[in-house]
């Protein structure tokens, strides 16, 4: 859907103090240099500069987020994917997906992926955080200790349409003064009523969950989103913008970090304090010094790429590219994991959001309404208003359950009132519902590595999708679960039937081949610089997020997650960055 130019560009979302060229950065030394102005980087910029005696430079490779319509207007988020604000990575051919390549989106813009995702706020079960504590060896990552960061990160506000949200969310699950505004979806309709009724009728694995953010993420309930007054409230708007007028913060966009340099050793470990930045391969590089720390927040693919280019990574990989080895850290780039996603299309006898995509005039009328008073259908993110997070049935896979615990799911079904743009284009006729199936506790692992010794060559990314029997069996199971759910009487008169290839599936083999042929990812990649106790043989960073075997270097982004949360991970990164900022502050 392409809308007419709008007045969105006039909205003052980012102040003019931000630098657009690396040559304009006013200082050559800062206390902290944060690499990546994305989700975690924006939060770090705010929290670290709360101390007026601390100087911070944030280096963002991508664009300024100001005035970009597809970022600001929640419903238009689909347009931001695979655009100029997306890194547009691509996986290698996936053996488990019939040798298809998978497009991988990461935010190439201030706010990072919180500027281009569907802004679902889902902090994860208590079990997820307790698993982090177990795997890192630090109780500070457990839920009792992390609750204060949850309260600091988000606060519940009324939905844009003003409806009474009693029974759809729990105010006690959020902080009273959290930085980010979180709200229920607006303009709920018949689909949401049916999903609620069926979940209550089936009970058990499908039980109704009043709020996924209250510690238990299993069952069926509403998604809440980071939407403030009808506009996206990602990390850039919630955290970075309020800090931009601080004299101790500088932010530069359109600037790549090419590598990090060590300046001597302490106790045999290289000390990293120099960041090399530039605009493009033809521009002369410039060095910036971090007097206290370099903080990598470049994301699941960017962070390990920069580490390896700087001599920190698997020795064999570095030597093969003639990169001098500073730290032999075999886990760098390894243990990549993501959530597989599979759209399933159904024809329905109802009005859906498909006309927004088909009818430009209708869409522009909605945009005019949004610009006038921030109301209307465009305030609702495009990912669906409700979901079911399911444990696999008792006895499944001989009892194997790789989730964090009983409060975490194995699979997910998202119910969208419209045609989700993850597969073939929207047909010219018909009204659609999409049931998006996802595997949220996968066991398959992949990796990313360098293509060359240049930052300008995209990394090699192998997701390893569906390379375990458990994963493909779980996707088959959730497809069967969706059939059970839509077979209930409450769907009569609404659901016409499955559309396209989905209508032809009969056997488990059919379901498995369908999954292998059409699955993509939720773009929740993580684990490529994971936390772990002990030395470099067990993780890239320690529980304080410091890079093992080096000094002056810390990582604060989803690459450090030692376990994949069984939920949408944006809020996990917010909480990680909140605690990460405290860890930095407590070190000086």
N, C-alpha and C positions, 0 to 999 in steps of 0.2 A: 504494500500500500504506500503510495506516494502522496503526501499532502502538499497543499500550496504553501509558499513561504508565509511565515507567521510572525507575530510580534514576540514570540518566545525569545528571539535573539536579543531583545531589549532588556531581558530580565538580568539584574545585576547579581549573578550567582558567584562570580569570582572577581575579586578586586584587581585593580590595575598594577599593584605592586609586584605581581608575578612576572618573572623574566622569561622571554621567549627565545633567547639565544644564550648559549653557554659563555659567549664572550662578554656578556653583560653582567655576569655574576660578580658582585662588587668586591668580594673578599676571596682570598686564596686559602684561608684557614678558618675552620669552624670546630666547635667542640665535637659535634656529631654530624656525619654525613649519612643521610638516609637514602639508599638506592631504591627507587621506586616510590612514586606518589600515588600508589593504588589504595586498596582497602586498608591494609595495615599501615602503610606509609603515611596516609592522611591522619590516622589516629595518633601515630607516633609524633607527627609534626605538632599536633595540638598539645598533647600531654607533656612532651619534653620541654616545650617553650613556655609552659606555665611558670617555670623558673626564669625570671628575667635575666639572670646571670649566665644562662646557657644559650649558646648560639647553635643554630641548626640550619643545614642546607638540605633540601629535598631535591633529588634529581629524578625527573620523570622523562622517560623516553618518548611518550606519546603526547597527545594534545591536551590543551586546556578544555575543561568540560563546559565552559560558559556558553550559554545560548544554543546548545545543540538540542534541537527539538526531540530527537529520538531518545535522548537520555532523560530529558526533563519530564516528558509526558509519559506516565507509567505504561499505558496500553501500547505505546509505540516501541517498546523495548526490543521487540523482534527485529525491527529495522536496524538497530544498532549492531546486531550480530552480523559478522562477515562484511563490515563496513570499514571506514577509515579509522574508527575508534576501536578496532579489534586487531589483535596481533595476527589473526588468521593463520594459526598453525595448522598443520596437517600431519596425521599419524603415518607411520609406515603401513604397507598392506598388512591387514590383520588376519592371521591364519584362522583364528576362531570366528571370523566374520567373512568367510569365503573370499579372502584376500582383498577385501575392500579397504580403502583408506577412509579415515574418519576425520571430519573437520573439527578443529579444536579452537574454541573462542576463549580469549583472555582480553581483559580491558586494556587498550592502548590509549589511555586517557587518565587524567586526574580522577581519583576515586577507583581506578582499576576496574575489576569485574563487578564491584558494587555500583558502577555507573552504567553497566550494560546488561546486567542480569535481570531476573524477574522479581527482585527485591524481597524474596521470601525470608521472613524472620523466624528462624528455627534454631534455637540455641543448643539443641541436642538433649538427650536424656541425661539424668544424673549418672547413669552407668557409663556414658561416653567419657565424662570428665574423670570418673573414678578409674576408668581404664587408662586414660592418659597418665594419671598418678602412678598406677601400677607399672606401666611400661617405662616411665621416665625415672622411677625411683624417688619421686618427690610428691609428697602429699599436698603441696601447694597447688598442684594441678587438679586435685580432686574437687568434687562439687561443693563441699562445705566451704572451702577456701575460695572457690571461683564465684560464689554467689554474689559477692560484693561487686565483681566486675560486670556481672549480668545487670545488676541494678544501676551501675554507672553507665552502661552502654545504651539502654533503651527504656523508653517510657511509653505507656499505653495512652493513646488519645482516641477520641470518638471517631467512628467511621465518617467519611466525607458526606455520605447521604443522611447522616444523623440518626440512623435506625438504632433501636435499643439492642445492644449486643449481649444482653444477659443470656447466659447459657452458651455463648459462642466464644468467650474468652474469659480469663481470670485476671483481674487487675493485680492480684497479689503476686503474679508471676513476673512482674516488671518493676523497675525502680520508679520511685516517685519523681525523680529529677534526672532520669537518664538522658544522654546526649541526643539520641536518635528517636524520632517519632515513629511509633509502631501502631498500626490500626488494622481493624477488620476490613474485609472487602465490602464494597458498596453495591447497591442495585442487585441484590440477590433475587433469584427467581425460582422457577419450577424445578430446575435441575437440583439445586441445593436442597430443596424440600424433599425430593425423592431420595437423594443420597442419605440424608439424615434419617428418613423413615426406614429405609432398608437396613441401615447399620443398626438401628435400634431393634428392628425385627429379628435380624440374624444374631446379634449379640456375639458373645465369644470373641474370636479373633477380630471381629468387625465392630466391637463395642464402640459406642460414641464416646469420644474424648473431648471434654470441654475446652482444653487448651493444651496443645502439643508442647508449649513452653513451660509447663508446670512439672517437669521432671520425667514424665512417662510419655514417650513418643509413639506408643502403639495405639491402634484403633483408628477410628474415623472422625475427622473434625475439620475445622476451618483453618486455612492458611492466614497468617497475619503478615503484613508487609511493611517495609520501611517507606511509608508515604506520608508526607507532611503537607497539609493543606492542598491535597490533590496532586502534588508533585513528588518525584523521586527524592528520597532523603538518604542517599548513599553516604559513604564515608567522606566524600569531598564536600558535600553540602552540610553535613552534620558536624564534621570535625575540622576540616581544613579551612573552609571559608571563615569561620569565626576567629581563626588564629592569624589570618593573613595580614592584619594590621599591626601585628607585634613586630617591633624593630629587631628582635633577635631571631626572626625566621625569614629565610630566603627560599624561594621555590623557583626552579627553572624547568621548563618543558622543552620538547623537541631536542632532548639531549641524551645521548647514549653513554653509558659507562662501558668502556672497552676492556679494562682490566683493573685489578688492584695490585699495588706494589708493596712488598715488605721492606722495612727499613731496619735491618739488623735482626738480631735474635735476643731473646731473654730465656734463660734456662733451656736452651736448645730449640725453642719454638720461634718461628718467624713472627715478627710484629708488623701487622698491617696498619698503615696510616695514610697511604696515598691512593687517591682515586683518580684515574685517568678518564676524562670526559671529552666528548666531541659531538658534532652534529651529523656528520656523514663521513664516508671513507676518504673523501678528498680534503676534508678540513683538518687543520693542524690541531692535535690534541692539546689539552690543558690539564695540569695537575692541581688537585685540591687536597689539602691536608686535613685529616680528622685528628684533632689533638687528643680526643678521648676514645671514640669508637667509630668504626664504620658499621652501619647497620644495613644488612641486606634484607630488602622487602620487595624483591623483584619477582616473586611468585614461583610456582611449581616448576616452571621451565626456565625462567630467567635467572633465578638464584643459583641453581647448580651449573648453568652455563657460565656465569661469571666466576664462580668458584673454580671450575676447571681451567678456564682461561688464565686464572691467576695462580695456577700451580697447586690447587687443592682438589684432590680427586683420586680416582683409581690410578695407581702408578702406571700400569700397562697402557691405559688409554692416553695418559699425558705423554708418555715417552713415544708412543706411536705418532704423535703430532708434533714432536720436538718441543714440547712445553716443559720447561724446567720444573721438576717436582719439588714443591715446598713442603707439602704434607700429603703423605700417602693415606688417603681417606677413601677406602673402597666402597662405602655406602653412598657417596655423592652420585646423584642421578638414578640410583636404584630404588626399588620398592615403590615405583609409581603405581597409583591406584586411583580409580575413578568409578562413578556410578553409571552403569549401562542404562540406556533409556530407549524405549520402544513405543512409538505411537500406534494406537489402534483406532480406526475411524468407524463411526456409526452414523447412519441417517436417522434423523429425528423429526417428529411432527411438532416443531416449535420454532419460535424466532430465536436466532443465535447471533453471535457477533460476526458471522461471516459477511454480512452486508457491509460492515465497516471496511472490510478488505475489498469487496467487489465494487462498491459504489463510492467513487471519489467525492461526489457532491455531498453525500450523507456524511462521509468522514470529515470533510471540511466544515460542515455545520457543527459537528461534534467538537472539532477543534476550536471553532469560534466560541462555543459554549464554554469550553475549558478555559480559554483566554479571558473570557468575561468574568467568570466567577469560580473557576477551578472545580467545576462539577461535571456530571455527565459520565458516560461510559468510559471515557478515556482516562479516568482516575483509577481504573481497575487494571492491575498488571495482567499480562496476557497468558499467564501460566495455568490458570484454573483457581477456583475459590476453595475447593475442598479436596481432601485426599484421604486414603486409607493406608495406614502403615501396618503391615501384617507380619506376624511371626509365621514361619512355615509350620505346616501341620505336625502334630506329634508323630514321631517316628520317621519324619522326612530325613533322607540321606543318613540313615542309621543314627539319627540323633545329633548330627553335626550342626552346631550353631555358632558361626563365627562372629556374631554380633557382640556388642560390648556387654550384654546382659539381658535379663528379662524385661527391662524397660525400653529396650531397643528392638527395632523391627529387622526383618530380613528383606522384605520387598515393599513396594509402594505402588499405589494406583492413584493417579491424579485425574479428577473429573473436570473437563473443560467444556464450557458451553460455546463450542465453535471448533473450527478445523485448526489443529495445531500445526504450525509451519515447520515440521521436522522432517517431512518426507516429500512426496510428490506435491505439486502446487494445488491450491484449492480448485476443485472442479467448478465449472461455470454455473451449475445448477445444484440445488439441494441444500438442506440445512443439516449441519453436522454437530455431533458431539465427539470429542476425542477422549478416550481413556488412555492415559500415558502410563505405561508400565515401567517400573525401574527396579533394579536390583541394588539395594542399599547396604548389603553386607557381603560384597564380593570377596572371593578368595584369589582370583587371578591377579597377578602382578606383572608390571611392565618395567620399563626403564626409559631414561632419556640420556643421550650422550652427545658429544660434539661431532659436527660434520667436518669441521676444520679448526684451525687455530685463530679464526677471525670471528669477532662478535657479529659480523654482518651476514654470516651464513647461519640460517635457521638450524636449531638443534634437530637431531634425529630422535623421534618420539615413537616408541613402541608401547602401546597400551597393554598388550598381552590380553586383550578382551576375550572372554569365554575360552580360556585355556585350561580351565578345570571343569570336571564333570559337575561339581556342585553348582557352579554359576549357571550353566545352561539348563540344568534341571530346575533351579530356582526360577529362572525366567519362564520355563514351561509351566511351572506350578502357578505363578502369579497370573499367567494368561488364563489358566483354568479357573483360578479364583475370580477373575473378572467375569467369566461366563456365569458362574454361580450368582454373582452379585446382580447382573442384569437380567437374570431369569426370574426375579421376584415379581409378584403381581403389581407392585407400585409403579413399574415401568410401563404398564399397559396404557396405550393411547399416546405415549411420549416417544418411545423407542420404536423405530421402524425395523432396523436390523443392521448387521455389520455391512461395511462397504469395502469394495475392492477385494484384494487378496485375503483380507481378514475373514471374509465370508466363506472361503474355501477350506479352512483348516479343520481337520478332523482328528488326526492321530498325534501322539506326542512327537513323532518325527516331523510332522507338518509344523507344529508349534516351534520346534527347535530350529528348523530351517528358516522359518519366518523371522525368528529372533536373530539368527546369524546374518540374514540378508538385509535387515532393515534397522538394526539397533545402531544408535549413536551413543553419545555420553551426555550427562547432565552438566558437563564442564565443571566438575568438582575434583579436579586433579590435585593430588597431594602426595606427601611421603618421600620426596626426592632428596630431602636433607633432614631426615627424621631424628627426633629426640631419642636418646637412650642412655642408660647408665654405663659407666666404665669407659674404655678407650675407643679408638676409631673403628675397632672391629665390630662395634655395636652402636651405630648411629653417628651422625655428622655433628650434632650439637648435644650439649649436656642439658640438664634440666633447667639451667639458667639461660639457655638458648645461645650460649657461647660456642663458637666453632672449636671443636677438639683439635689439639695439636697446633693451634695458632693463638695469637694474642691480638687484641684490638678489634675483633671481628665477631659480630653477633648476627643471627638470622631470626627475623620475626615475620613469618608469613606461613601459609598453609603447607609449604614444603616440609615443615618440621613436625607435622602431625604424625604420631607413631601408630595411630589406628584411624581407620576411616569412620567418621561419624555417620550414623545411619539416619541422616537427615540432610536438609539443604544447608550448606556449610557457611554461608555469609556471616551469620551471627557468631559462629564458632571463631571465625577470624577476628571479629570485633573484640570478643572476650580475650583471645590470645594476645592481641595488640595492647589491650588495656593492661593486662598483667605484664606483658613484655616491657611496657613503658615504666612500670613500677620497678621491675628488675633492673633496668638501666639506671633509674634514679637512685636506687639503693646502693649502687656500686660506686658512687662518687660523693 
